Amino acid sequence: GAVLWLSEDNRLGLGHRRLAIIDLSEAGAQPMHSADGRFSITFNGEIYNYLQLRTELENEGVSFRSHSDTEVLLHLYRRDGAQMVEKLRGMFAFALWDAEAHSLFLARDPHGIKPLYYSNDGQTFRFASQVAALKAGGQVDLRPDPGGVVGFLLWGSVPEPFTLHQGIRLLPAGSTLEVAQTGMTRPKRYWRLSSVMQRAALQADAIPRGEEREYLRAQLLDSVKAHLLADVPVGAFLSAGLDSSTLVGLAREAAAAPLQTLTLSFDDFQGTHNDECPMA
């Protein structure tokens, strides 16, 4: 079910409805707080390198109360502040409250896999993982936003940071945002595709000729292994395409447990070349 936590002065509320993937116990419940009560977090997503980060923090003397990736974020923020996002490998959207500094830190993963919407009317700052949640709370300017509407009509999707409403914005992918009692900062980008492409080009020079296939396979296998991290059964959506077949093949190789696969078929397509079921 949903859990709501309010700060001591009632100026901040953090809500969470949990889908448990890592550490299914109550120790992994959210909103989660540090042992001293200074930091609180509500987090949507999964951190694939949390075990490495946890080991690193434990070696520095940090003690953990759960086995969840959520708690790693709390300790990492205490150590590194806003720079902590650069250490994360995963998909995430989270808001982290520092009760001592009276500041709220929000972050979204590099590829924008997890959404993070916010609204700021100068009096109250609101945020959620869905536009519907902000609308349900009321007090948000829902007039149509020309930028969002035109973007949707031109490209079939609403371009960041616009939404269909003037009073609601989407935190851009690979960005952070800080909110204090004096107001909010502009979104700050910590990840750029151009920089990643530049690094990739330099790394590509180091791959010995003739070993490109092996290198690609090793990289794909490493990525698939990271995504299999879960305390619940892992499944895969299988289409007729090479991409899903490749992922399922690598996942079967990387995981000891059998993999459940799912395919959708449509009666209208049966017996035609559009039916993906036989190939899947």
C-alpha positions as CSV (number, residue, x, y, z in Angstrom):
1,G,0.0,0.0,0.0
2,A,0.9,3.7,-0.1
3,V,2.9,5.3,2.7
4,L,3.0,9.0,3.5
5,W,5.7,10.6,5.6
6,L,5.6,14.2,6.9
7,S,8.6,16.2,8.2
8,E,8.5,17.5,11.8
9,D,7.4,21.0,10.7
10,N,4.8,19.6,8.3
11,R,6.3,21.6,5.4
12,L,7.4,18.5,3.4
13,G,5.5,15.3,2.5
14,L,7.0,12.3,0.8
15,G,4.7,9.5,-0.5
16,H,5.5,6.1,-1.9
17,R,3.6,3.1,-3.3
18,R,6.1,0.3,-3.4
19,L,6.8,-2.4,-6.0
20,A,9.4,-4.5,-4.2
21,I,12.2,-5.9,-6.5
22,I,15.3,-5.8,-4.1
23,D,15.0,-6.6,-0.4
24,L,11.3,-7.6,-0.1
25,S,11.4,-7.1,3.7
26,E,10.0,-4.2,5.7
27,A,13.6,-3.0,6.0
28,G,13.4,-1.9,2.4
29,A,10.2,0.0,2.8
30,Q,9.9,3.7,1.7
31,P,10.1,6.6,2.3
32,M,13.4,5.5,3.9
33,H,15.3,7.5,6.5
34,S,18.9,7.4,7.6
35,A,19.6,6.1,11.1
36,D,20.2,9.7,12.5
37,G,17.0,10.9,10.8
38,R,18.8,13.6,8.8
39,F,18.1,12.2,5.3
40,S,14.9,10.8,3.9
41,I,14.2,9.5,0.4
42,T,11.4,8.3,-1.9
43,F,12.9,6.4,-4.9
44,N,11.5,4.8,-8.0
45,G,13.8,2.5,-10.0
46,E,16.7,0.2,-9.6
47,I,20.5,0.8,-9.1
48,Y,22.3,-2.0,-10.9
49,N,25.7,-1.4,-9.3
50,Y,24.4,-1.0,-5.8
51,L,26.3,-4.0,-4.4
52,Q,29.7,-2.5,-5.6
53,L,28.7,0.9,-4.1
54,R,27.6,-0.8,-0.9
55,T,30.9,-2.7,-0.5
56,E,32.8,0.6,-1.1
57,L,30.8,2.4,1.6
58,E,31.1,-0.5,4.0
59,N,34.9,-0.4,3.6
60,E,34.7,3.2,4.6
61,G,32.9,2.2,7.8
62,V,29.3,2.8,6.9
63,S,26.9,0.3,8.5
64,F,23.7,-0.7,6.7
65,R,20.3,-1.6,8.2
66,S,18.8,-3.2,5.0
67,H,19.8,-5.0,1.9
68,S,18.1,-2.6,-0.5
69,D,19.6,-0.3,-3.2
70,T,17.5,2.6,-1.7
71,E,19.7,2.7,1.5
72,V,22.8,3.0,-0.7
73,L,21.5,6.2,-2.1
74,L,21.1,7.7,1.4
75,H,24.7,6.9,2.4
76,L,26.1,8.0,-1.0
77,Y,24.4,11.4,-0.8
78,R,25.8,11.9,2.7
79,R,29.3,11.3,1.3
80,D,29.2,12.9,-2.1
81,G,26.3,15.3,-2.2
82,A,24.8,16.1,-5.6
83,Q,27.8,14.4,-7.3
84,M,26.5,11.0,-6.2
85,V,24.5,10.7,-9.4
86,E,27.6,10.3,-11.4
87,K,28.4,7.0,-9.6
88,L,25.0,5.4,-10.3
89,R,24.4,2.8,-13.0
90,G,20.6,2.2,-13.3
91,M,17.2,3.6,-13.9
92,F,15.9,6.0,-11.3
93,A,13.9,9.0,-10.3
94,F,14.2,10.1,-6.6
95,A,13.8,12.9,-4.2
96,L,16.1,13.1,-1.2
97,W,15.4,15.4,1.8
98,D,18.2,16.9,4.0
99,A,16.5,17.9,7.2
100,E,19.6,19.8,8.4
101,A,20.1,21.9,5.3
102,H,16.3,22.1,4.7
103,S,16.8,21.2,1.0
104,L,15.3,18.7,-1.4
105,F,17.4,17.0,-4.1
106,L,15.8,15.5,-7.1
107,A,17.4,13.4,-9.8
108,R,16.5,11.5,-12.9
109,D,18.5,8.8,-14.7
110,P,20.7,9.6,-17.8
111,H,18.2,8.0,-20.3
112,G,15.1,9.3,-18.7
113,I,13.7,5.7,-18.2
114,K,11.9,6.8,-15.0
115,P,9.8,9.9,-15.2
116,L,9.8,12.8,-12.7
117,Y,7.2,15.6,-13.0
118,Y,7.1,18.7,-10.9
119,S,5.1,21.9,-10.4
120,N,6.2,25.1,-8.8
121,D,3.7,28.0,-8.3
122,G,6.1,30.1,-6.1
123,Q,4.4,29.0,-2.9
124,T,4.4,25.2,-3.1
125,F,6.7,22.8,-4.9
126,R,5.1,19.5,-5.9
127,F,6.6,16.4,-7.6
128,A,5.5,13.0,-8.7
129,S,6.2,10.1,-11.0
130,Q,3.0,10.8,-13.0
131,V,1.2,13.8,-14.2
132,A,-2.0,12.2,-13.0
133,A,-0.7,12.3,-9.4
134,L,-0.1,16.1,-9.6
135,K,-3.5,16.6,-11.1
136,A,-5.2,14.6,-8.4
137,G,-3.5,16.8,-5.7
138,G,-5.1,19.9,-7.2
139,Q,-3.8,23.5,-7.1
140,V,-1.8,23.0,-10.3
141,D,-2.2,25.1,-13.5
142,L,-3.7,22.7,-16.0
143,R,-4.1,25.2,-18.9
144,P,-2.9,23.7,-22.2
145,D,0.8,24.3,-22.9
146,P,1.3,25.3,-26.6
147,G,4.9,23.9,-26.6
148,G,3.8,20.5,-25.4
149,V,0.8,20.3,-27.8
150,V,2.7,21.4,-30.9
151,G,5.5,19.0,-30.0
152,F,3.0,16.1,-29.7
153,L,1.3,17.0,-33.1
154,L,4.7,17.3,-34.8
155,W,6.6,14.3,-33.4
156,G,3.9,12.1,-31.7
157,S,5.4,12.7,-28.3
158,V,5.8,15.7,-25.9
159,P,9.4,17.0,-25.9
160,E,11.2,17.6,-22.6
161,P,10.7,19.6,-20.4
162,F,7.2,20.3,-21.6
163,T,4.0,18.5,-20.7
164,L,0.4,19.2,-22.0
165,H,-0.1,21.5,-19.0
166,Q,1.5,25.0,-18.4
167,G,1.9,24.3,-14.7
168,I,3.7,20.9,-14.9
169,R,7.2,20.3,-16.1
170,L,9.3,17.1,-16.7
171,L,12.8,17.1,-15.2
172,P,15.0,16.4,-18.3
173,A,16.8,13.1,-18.5
174,G,20.2,13.1,-16.9
175,S,19.4,16.1,-14.8
176,T,19.1,17.1,-11.1
177,L,17.1,19.8,-9.3
178,E,17.5,21.4,-5.9
179,V,14.7,23.0,-3.9
180,A,15.2,25.1,-0.7
181,Q,13.0,27.4,1.2
182,T,14.2,30.3,-1.0
183,G,13.0,28.4,-4.1
184,M,14.3,26.0,-6.7
185,T,17.4,26.0,-8.9
186,R,17.2,25.5,-12.7
187,P,17.6,21.8,-13.7
188,K,21.3,20.9,-13.9
189,R,22.4,18.4,-16.5
190,Y,25.0,15.9,-15.2
191,W,25.0,13.5,-18.3
192,R,25.5,14.3,-22.0
193,L,25.3,11.9,-24.9
194,S,28.0,13.9,-26.8
195,S,30.5,13.3,-23.9
196,V,29.6,9.6,-23.8
197,M,30.0,9.2,-27.6
198,Q,33.4,11.0,-27.4
199,R,34.6,8.6,-24.7
200,A,33.2,5.6,-26.6
201,A,35.2,6.6,-29.7
202,L,38.4,6.8,-27.7
203,Q,37.7,3.4,-26.1
204,A,36.9,1.9,-29.5
205,D,40.5,2.6,-30.6
206,A,41.8,0.3,-27.8
207,I,39.8,-2.8,-29.1
208,P,42.2,-5.1,-31.0
209,R,41.3,-5.6,-34.7
210,G,39.4,-8.8,-35.2
211,E,38.1,-8.9,-31.6
212,E,35.2,-6.4,-32.1
213,R,32.5,-9.2,-32.0
214,E,33.9,-10.7,-28.8
215,Y,34.1,-7.2,-27.2
216,L,30.5,-6.4,-28.2
217,R,29.3,-9.8,-26.8
218,A,31.1,-9.2,-23.5
219,Q,29.6,-5.7,-23.2
220,L,26.0,-7.0,-23.9
221,L,26.4,-9.9,-21.5
222,D,27.7,-7.5,-18.8
223,S,24.6,-5.2,-19.3
224,V,22.1,-8.1,-19.3
225,K,23.7,-9.5,-16.1
226,A,23.3,-6.2,-14.4
227,H,19.6,-6.0,-15.3
228,L,18.9,-9.5,-13.9
229,L,19.6,-8.2,-10.4
230,A,16.3,-9.0,-8.4
231,D,14.9,-10.8,-5.4
232,V,11.9,-11.8,-7.5
233,P,11.6,-13.9,-10.7
234,V,12.8,-12.1,-13.8
235,G,10.8,-12.2,-17.1
236,A,11.3,-11.0,-20.6
237,F,9.0,-9.8,-23.4
238,L,9.8,-11.9,-26.5
239,S,8.9,-10.6,-30.0
240,A,10.0,-11.9,-33.4
241,G,12.9,-9.5,-33.5
242,L,16.6,-10.1,-33.1
243,D,16.9,-7.7,-30.2
244,S,14.6,-9.5,-27.8
245,S,15.9,-12.9,-29.0
246,T,19.5,-11.8,-28.3
247,L,18.6,-10.4,-24.8
248,V,16.7,-13.6,-23.9
249,G,19.6,-15.8,-25.1
250,L,22.1,-13.8,-23.1
251,A,19.9,-13.8,-20.0
252,R,19.5,-17.5,-20.2
253,E,23.3,-17.8,-20.3
254,A,23.8,-15.3,-17.5
255,A,21.2,-16.6,-15.1
256,A,21.0,-19.9,-13.3
257,A,17.2,-19.8,-13.0
258,P,14.9,-20.5,-15.9
259,L,13.6,-17.3,-17.6
260,Q,9.8,-16.8,-18.0
261,T,9.0,-15.2,-21.4
262,L,5.8,-13.5,-22.6
263,T,4.5,-12.8,-26.1
264,L,1.4,-11.0,-27.2
265,S,-0.5,-12.3,-30.2
266,F,-3.5,-10.8,-32.0
267,D,-6.3,-12.8,-33.6
268,D,-6.5,-10.4,-36.5
269,F,-2.8,-11.2,-37.4
270,Q,-2.9,-15.0,-37.2
271,G,-1.8,-16.7,-40.4
272,T,-0.4,-13.4,-41.8
273,H,3.2,-12.1,-41.9
274,N,2.4,-9.6,-39.1
275,D,1.9,-12.4,-36.6
276,E,5.1,-12.5,-34.4
277,C,4.1,-15.6,-32.4
278,P,5.7,-18.3,-34.6
279,M,9.0,-16.5,-34.7
280,A,8.9,-15.6,-31.0
